[in-house]
Structure formats: C-alpha cells, structure tokens
Amino acid sequence: MKDSQLEKLNVKELLDLRERLDDMIASKQDREKADLKARFENMAKEAGLSLGEIVGGRGRKAGRSKSAAGVKYQHNDNPALTWSGRGRKPKWLSEATGDIERFRVR
C-alpha cells in the first residue's frame, strides 16, 4: 500500500489495518517457526539424534525470578487503572492533563 493511500485513511481505519497486520505477522512467524523446527528435526534425524538431545541436553540454569513492581500511580476515579512507573506510560495517564504526581499512590 502506498503512502498516498494510507494518508486517505482515518484513524479507525489505520488502527484496524494495524491490527490486521499484527495478526498476519504473528501468523507468518508461527508458520516460519514450525517450518524451521521441522527442518531442524529432519537434520537431527539424519544424524541419528532427536531434537531434544541437541537443544535440551543440559537443561536451563535457574535464574532470579522477577518480582512484580508495586503500584506507583492509580487513577482517582477508577482504582483498577494503575501503573508501576515502569515501561510505557498508560493511555489514561498520558491523556491526563497537569502533573501526574496527583495520581501517585501515597
């Protein structure tokens, strides 16, 4: 699709297009992973091995588990809307006018 065609779309149409593209990308990635796995399994079989013997031989090391971040910001009217202060700022907080400190949990 050309840029000139995209410029003619409204926001809802662009969001719908993005959602369709995300679905298509995920589907193609799943197919490509399955194809790659099948190729690796065939290569392992030709060598007289299983794929598990090649990639899962020693297991995984136990790592530190991540703890959930606490709530730092909470919507005044809807307490279900929260943000830990990590990652991307949620839409409800981005759209709020004024200082975000008024949403800070004390």
TIVO-2410 file (N, C-alpha, C; in nm, 3 decimals):
# residues 106
REC num residu      c1      c2      c3 atome chaine
REC   1      M   0.085  -0.117   0.000     N      A
REC   1      M   0.000   0.000   0.000    CA      A
REC   1      M   0.090   0.124   0.000     C      A
REC   2      K   0.059   0.218  -0.083     N      A
REC   2      K   0.139   0.339  -0.096    CA      A
REC   2      K   0.105   0.438   0.014     C      A
REC   3      D   0.201   0.526   0.045     N      A
REC   3      D   0.181   0.628   0.147    CA      A
REC   3      D   0.060   0.716   0.115     C      A
REC   4      S   0.040   0.746  -0.012     N      A
REC   4      S  -0.072   0.832  -0.051    CA      A
REC   4      S  -0.205   0.765  -0.017     C      A
REC   5      Q  -0.210   0.632  -0.027     N      A
REC   5      Q  -0.333   0.559   0.008    CA      A
REC   5      Q  -0.352   0.560   0.160     C      A
REC   6      L  -0.244   0.546   0.234     N      A
REC   6      L  -0.253   0.547   0.380    CA      A
REC   6      L  -0.299   0.683   0.432     C      A
REC   7      E  -0.254   0.789   0.369     N      A
REC   7      E  -0.291   0.924   0.410    CA      A
REC   7      E  -0.441   0.947   0.401     C      A
REC   8      K  -0.509   0.876   0.313     N      A
REC   8      K  -0.653   0.894   0.294    CA      A
REC   8      K  -0.735   0.824   0.402     C      A
REC   9      L  -0.675   0.733   0.477     N      A
REC   9      L  -0.747   0.657   0.579    CA      A
REC   9      L  -0.763   0.741   0.705     C      A
REC  10      N  -0.878   0.720   0.775     N      A
REC  10      N  -0.897   0.787   0.903    CA      A
REC  10      N  -0.830   0.703   1.012     C      A
REC  11      V  -0.831   0.754   1.134     N      A
REC  11      V  -0.759   0.688   1.244    CA      A
REC  11      V  -0.814   0.548   1.269     C      A
REC  12      K  -0.946   0.531   1.270     N      A
REC  12      K  -1.003   0.399   1.296    CA      A
REC  12      K  -0.959   0.300   1.189     C      A
REC  13      E  -0.961   0.343   1.064     N      A
REC  13      E  -0.918   0.254   0.955    CA      A
REC  13      E  -0.771   0.217   0.968     C      A
REC  14      L  -0.689   0.314   1.009     N      A
REC  14      L  -0.546   0.285   1.030    CA      A
REC  14      L  -0.526   0.186   1.144     C      A
REC  15      L  -0.602   0.204   1.253     N      A
REC  15      L  -0.591   0.112   1.367    CA      A
REC  15      L  -0.636  -0.028   1.327     C      A
REC  16      D  -0.744  -0.037   1.250     N      A
REC  16      D  -0.791  -0.167   1.201    CA      A
REC  16      D  -0.685  -0.232   1.112     C      A
REC  17      L  -0.624  -0.153   1.027     N      A
REC  17      L  -0.518  -0.204   0.939    CA      A
REC  17      L  -0.400  -0.254   1.021     C      A
REC  18      R  -0.362  -0.178   1.124     N      A
REC  18      R  -0.250  -0.220   1.210    CA      A
REC  18      R  -0.282  -0.353   1.279     C      A
REC  19      E  -0.406  -0.367   1.327     N      A
REC  19      E  -0.445  -0.491   1.394    CA      A
REC  19      E  -0.438  -0.609   1.297     C      A
REC  20      R  -0.487  -0.588   1.174     N      A
REC  20      R  -0.480  -0.695   1.073    CA      A
REC  20      R  -0.336  -0.730   1.041     C      A
REC  21      L  -0.251  -0.628   1.030     N      A
REC  21      L  -0.109  -0.653   1.002    CA      A
REC  21      L  -0.043  -0.729   1.116     C      A
REC  22      D  -0.074  -0.690   1.240     N      A
REC  22      D  -0.017  -0.761   1.356    CA      A
REC  22      D  -0.058  -0.908   1.355     C      A
REC  23      D  -0.185  -0.935   1.321     N      A
REC  23      D  -0.232  -1.073   1.313    CA      A
REC  23      D  -0.160  -1.150   1.203     C      A
REC  24      M  -0.143  -1.085   1.088     N      A
REC  24      M  -0.074  -1.150   0.976    CA      A
REC  24      M   0.072  -1.179   1.011     C      A
REC  25      I   0.137  -1.084   1.076     N      A
REC  25      I   0.277  -1.103   1.115    CA      A
REC  25      I   0.289  -1.219   1.212     C      A
REC  26      A   0.202  -1.223   1.313     N      A
REC  26      A   0.207  -1.331   1.412    CA      A
REC  26      A   0.185  -1.466   1.345     C      A
REC  27      S   0.090  -1.472   1.253     N      A
REC  27      S   0.061  -1.597   1.183    CA      A
REC  27      S   0.181  -1.642   1.100     C      A
REC  28      K   0.242  -1.550   1.027     N      A
REC  28      K   0.359  -1.584   0.946    CA      A
REC  28      K   0.476  -1.628   1.034     C      A
REC  29      Q   0.495  -1.562   1.147     N      A
REC  29      Q   0.603  -1.601   1.238    CA      A
REC  29      Q   0.581  -1.742   1.291     C      A
REC  30      D   0.456  -1.774   1.325     N      A
REC  30      D   0.425  -1.909   1.373    CA      A
REC  30      D   0.455  -2.013   1.267     C      A
REC  31      R   0.414  -1.985   1.142     N      A
REC  31      R   0.441  -2.079   1.033    CA      A
REC  31      R   0.591  -2.096   1.010     C      A
REC  32      E   0.665  -1.985   1.011     N      A
REC  32      E   0.809  -1.992   0.989    CA      A
REC  32      E   0.878  -2.069   1.101     C      A
REC  33      K   0.833  -2.050   1.225     N      A
REC  33      K   0.891  -2.126   1.337    CA      A
REC  33      K   0.865  -2.275   1.320     C      A
REC  34      A   0.741  -2.309   1.282     N      A
REC  34      A   0.706  -2.450   1.263    CA      A
REC  34      A   0.789  -2.511   1.151     C      A
REC  35      D   0.807  -2.437   1.041     N      A
REC  35      D   0.889  -2.487   0.930    CA      A
REC  35      D   1.034  -2.506   0.973     C      A
REC  36      L   1.086  -2.412   1.046     N      A
REC  36      L   1.224  -2.421   1.092    CA      A
REC  36      L   1.243  -2.538   1.188     C      A
REC  37      K   1.145  -2.557   1.277     N      A
REC  37      K   1.153  -2.670   1.370    CA      A
REC  37      K   1.153  -2.802   1.294     C      A
REC  38      A   1.067  -2.812   1.193     N      A
REC  38      A   1.061  -2.935   1.113    CA      A
REC  38      A   1.194  -2.960   1.042     C      A
REC  39      R   1.254  -2.853   0.989     N      A
REC  39      R   1.385  -2.869   0.923    CA      A
REC  39      R   1.491  -2.916   1.022     C      A
REC  40      F   1.492  -2.858   1.141     N      A
REC  40      F   1.590  -2.899   1.243    CA      A
REC  40      F   1.567  -3.044   1.286     C      A
REC  41      E   1.439  -3.083   1.299     N      A
REC  41      E   1.409  -3.221   1.337    CA      A
REC  41      E   1.458  -3.318   1.231     C      A
REC  42      N   1.439  -3.282   1.104     N      A
REC  42      N   1.488  -3.368   0.995    CA      A
REC  42      N   1.640  -3.378   0.997     C      A
REC  43      M   1.708  -3.267   1.020     N      A
REC  43      M   1.854  -3.269   1.026    CA      A
REC  43      M   1.902  -3.356   1.141     C      A
REC  44      A   1.836  -3.345   1.256     N      A
REC  44      A   1.874  -3.425   1.372    CA      A
REC  44      A   1.849  -3.573   1.344     C      A
REC  45      K   1.735  -3.603   1.282     N      A
REC  45      K   1.701  -3.741   1.250    CA      A
REC  45      K   1.804  -3.802   1.156     C      A
REC  46      E   1.849  -3.724   1.056     N      A
REC  46      E   1.951  -3.772   0.962    CA      A
REC  46      E   2.082  -3.803   1.034     C      A
REC  47      A   2.108  -3.732   1.144     N      A
REC  47      A   2.230  -3.755   1.222    CA      A
REC  47      A   2.209  -3.863   1.328     C      A
REC  48      G   2.088  -3.920   1.333     N      A
REC  48      G   2.060  -4.025   1.431    CA      A
REC  48      G   2.032  -3.972   1.570     C      A
REC  49      L   1.989  -3.847   1.579     N      A
REC  49      L   1.961  -3.785   1.709    CA      A
REC  49      L   1.819  -3.731   1.711     C      A
REC  50      S   1.775  -3.698   1.831     N      A
REC  50      S   1.647  -3.629   1.842    CA      A
REC  50      S   1.677  -3.480   1.863     C      A
REC  51      L   1.581  -3.398   1.834     N      A
REC  51      L   1.600  -3.254   1.852    CA      A
REC  51      L   1.623  -3.222   2.000     C      A
REC  52      G   1.556  -3.295   2.087     N      A
REC  52      G   1.574  -3.276   2.231    CA      A
REC  52      G   1.715  -3.305   2.277     C      A
REC  53      E   1.780  -3.403   2.215     N      A
REC  53      E   1.918  -3.434   2.250    CA      A
REC  53      E   2.012  -3.321   2.211     C      A
REC  54      I   1.976  -3.248   2.108     N      A
REC  54      I   2.063  -3.141   2.060    CA      A
REC  54      I   2.042  -3.012   2.139     C      A
REC  55      V   1.919  -2.971   2.154     N      A
REC  55      V   1.893  -2.841   2.216    CA      A
REC  55      V   1.861  -2.848   2.364     C      A
REC  56      G   1.817  -2.962   2.413     N      A
REC  56      G   1.776  -2.969   2.552    CA      A
REC  56      G   1.867  -3.054   2.638     C      A
REC  57      G   1.990  -3.071   2.597     N      A
REC  57      G   2.080  -3.163   2.664    CA      A
REC  57      G   2.108  -3.135   2.809     C      A
REC  58      R   2.139  -3.010   2.844     N      A
REC  58      R   2.183  -2.982   2.980    CA      A
REC  58      R   2.078  -2.912   3.065     C      A
REC  59      G   1.969  -2.875   3.009     N      A
REC  59      G   1.867  -2.806   3.086    CA      A
REC  59      G   1.900  -2.658   3.103     C      A
REC  60      R   1.818  -2.590   3.176     N      A
REC  60      R   1.836  -2.447   3.194    CA      A
REC  60      R   1.880  -2.418   3.336     C      A
REC  61      K   1.961  -2.316   3.350     N      A
REC  61      K   2.003  -2.273   3.483    CA      A
REC  61      K   1.889  -2.196   3.547     C      A
REC  62      A   1.876  -2.215   3.677     N      A
REC  62      A   1.774  -2.141   3.749    CA      A
REC  62      A   1.820  -1.997   3.765     C      A
REC  63      G   1.736  -1.906   3.726     N      A
REC  63      G   1.770  -1.765   3.736    CA      A
REC  63      G   1.687  -1.698   3.844     C      A
REC  64      R   1.716  -1.573   3.864     N      A
REC  64      R   1.636  -1.499   3.961    CA      A
REC  64      R   1.497  -1.476   3.905     C      A
REC  65      S   1.399  -1.493   3.988     N      A
REC  65      S   1.263  -1.465   3.942    CA      A
REC  65      S   1.238  -1.316   3.959     C      A
REC  66      K   1.163  -1.261   3.867     N      A
REC  66      K   1.133  -1.119   3.873    CA      A
REC  66      K   1.014  -1.097   3.965     C      A
REC  67      S   1.026  -1.000   4.051     N      A
REC  67      S   0.914  -0.968   4.137    CA      A
REC  67      S   0.828  -0.863   4.068     C      A
REC  68      A   0.701  -0.869   4.096     N      A
REC  68      A   0.609  -0.774   4.035    CA      A
REC  68      A   0.635  -0.635   4.092     C      A
REC  69      A   0.633  -0.537   4.007     N      A
REC  69      A   0.654  -0.399   4.051    CA      A
REC  69      A   0.529  -0.350   4.122     C      A
REC  70      G   0.548  -0.274   4.226     N      A
REC  70      G   0.436  -0.221   4.301    CA      A
REC  70      G   0.368  -0.107   4.226     C      A
REC  71      V   0.250  -0.074   4.266     N      A
REC  71      V   0.173   0.033   4.203    CA      A
REC  71      V   0.225   0.167   4.254     C      A
REC  72      K   0.261   0.255   4.161     N      A
REC  72      K   0.305   0.389   4.198    CA      A
REC  72      K   0.200   0.494   4.163     C      A
REC  73      Y   0.121   0.466   4.058     N      A
REC  73      Y   0.020   0.561   4.013    CA      A
REC  73      Y  -0.114   0.490   3.999     C      A
REC  74      Q  -0.221   0.559   4.041     N      A
REC  74      Q  -0.354   0.500   4.034    CA      A
REC  74      Q  -0.453   0.608   3.994     C      A
REC  75      H  -0.545   0.572   3.903     N      A
REC  75      H  -0.647   0.666   3.856    CA      A
REC  75      H  -0.738   0.700   3.973     C      A
REC  76      N  -0.771   0.828   3.987     N      A
REC  76      N  -0.854   0.872   4.100    CA      A
REC  76      N  -0.997   0.821   4.092     C      A
REC  77      D  -1.054   0.815   3.971     N      A
REC  77      D  -1.193   0.774   3.955    CA      A
REC  77      D  -1.209   0.624   3.935     C      A
REC  78      N  -1.108   0.558   3.881     N      A
REC  78      N  -1.114   0.414   3.854    CA      A
REC  78      N  -0.990   0.348   3.913     C      A
REC  79      P  -0.998   0.297   4.036     N      A
REC  79      P  -0.880   0.239   4.102    CA      A
REC  79      P  -0.822   0.117   4.031     C      A
REC  80      A  -0.895   0.060   3.935     N      A
REC  80      A  -0.843  -0.055   3.861    CA      A
REC  80      A  -0.734  -0.012   3.763     C      A
REC  81      L  -0.731   0.115   3.728     N      A
REC  81      L  -0.629   0.167   3.636    CA      A
REC  81      L  -0.506   0.206   3.717     C      A
REC  82      T  -0.399   0.129   3.699     N      A
REC  82      T  -0.276   0.154   3.775    CA      A
REC  82      T  -0.156   0.150   3.683     C      A
REC  83      W  -0.043   0.201   3.734     N      A
REC  83      W   0.084   0.195   3.661    CA      A
REC  83      W   0.196   0.188   3.763     C      A
REC  84      S   0.294   0.103   3.737     N      A
REC  84      S   0.406   0.084   3.828    CA      A
REC  84      S   0.514   0.190   3.811     C      A
REC  85      G   0.505   0.267   3.704     N      A
REC  85      G   0.610   0.364   3.675    CA      A
REC  85      G   0.717   0.306   3.585     C      A
REC  86      R   0.703   0.179   3.550     N      A
REC  86      R   0.797   0.112   3.461    CA      A
REC  86      R   0.733   0.094   3.324     C      A
REC  87      G   0.816   0.098   3.221     N      A
REC  87      G   0.764   0.076   3.087    CA      A
REC  87      G   0.690   0.198   3.034     C      A
REC  88      R   0.613   0.173   2.931     N      A
REC  88      R   0.542   0.281   2.864    CA      A
REC  88      R   0.429   0.333   2.951     C      A
REC  89      K   0.411   0.463   2.950     N      A
REC  89      K   0.306   0.526   3.028    CA      A
REC  89      K   0.171   0.486   2.969     C      A
REC  90      P   0.075   0.443   3.053     N      A
REC  90      P  -0.056   0.402   3.000    CA      A
REC  90      P  -0.133   0.521   2.942     C      A
REC  91      K  -0.226   0.488   2.855     N      A
REC  91      K  -0.302   0.589   2.783    CA      A
REC  91      K  -0.377   0.682   2.879     C      A
REC  92      W  -0.438   0.625   2.982     N      A
REC  92      W  -0.516   0.709   3.073    CA      A
REC  92      W  -0.429   0.813   3.142     C      A
REC  93      L  -0.303   0.780   3.167     N      A
REC  93      L  -0.213   0.874   3.232    CA      A
REC  93      L  -0.156   0.974   3.132     C      A
REC  94      S  -0.133   0.929   3.011     N      A
REC  94      S  -0.083   1.019   2.906    CA      A
REC  94      S  -0.186   1.125   2.871     C      A
REC  95      E  -0.313   1.086   2.874     N      A
REC  95      E  -0.420   1.179   2.838    CA      A
REC  95      E  -0.456   1.274   2.951     C      A
REC  96      A  -0.411   1.243   3.072     N      A
REC  96      A  -0.442   1.329   3.187    CA      A
REC  96      A  -0.366   1.460   3.173     C      A
REC  97      T  -0.436   1.569   3.200     N      A
REC  97      T  -0.370   1.699   3.193    CA      A
REC  97      T  -0.314   1.734   3.330     C      A
REC  98      G  -0.208   1.810   3.330     N      A
REC  98      G  -0.148   1.851   3.455    CA      A
REC  98      G  -0.041   1.755   3.501     C      A
REC  99      D  -0.002   1.771   3.624     N      A
REC  99      D   0.107   1.693   3.683    CA      A
REC  99      D   0.061   1.552   3.717     C      A
REC 100      I   0.138   1.451   3.677     N      A
REC 100      I   0.099   1.313   3.705    CA      A
REC 100      I   0.116   1.277   3.853     C      A
REC 101      E   0.185   1.362   3.927     N      A
REC 101      E   0.206   1.334   4.069    CA      A
REC 101      E   0.075   1.330   4.147     C      A
REC 102      R  -0.029   1.390   4.092     N      A
REC 102      R  -0.159   1.385   4.162    CA      A
REC 102      R  -0.218   1.244   4.159     C      A
REC 103      F  -0.164   1.156   4.073     N      A
REC 103      F  -0.209   1.017   4.068    CA      A
REC 103      F  -0.120   0.924   4.150     C      A
REC 104      R  -0.011   0.977   4.207     N      A
REC 104      R   0.082   0.893   4.282    CA      A
REC 104      R   0.014   0.836   4.406     C      A
REC 105      V   0.037   0.707   4.429     N      A
REC 105      V  -0.017   0.639   4.547    CA      A
REC 105      V   0.070   0.677   4.666     C      A
REC 106      R   0.012   0.718   4.771     N      A
REC 106      R   0.088   0.762   4.889    CA      A
REC 106      R   0.096   0.653   4.991     C      A
***
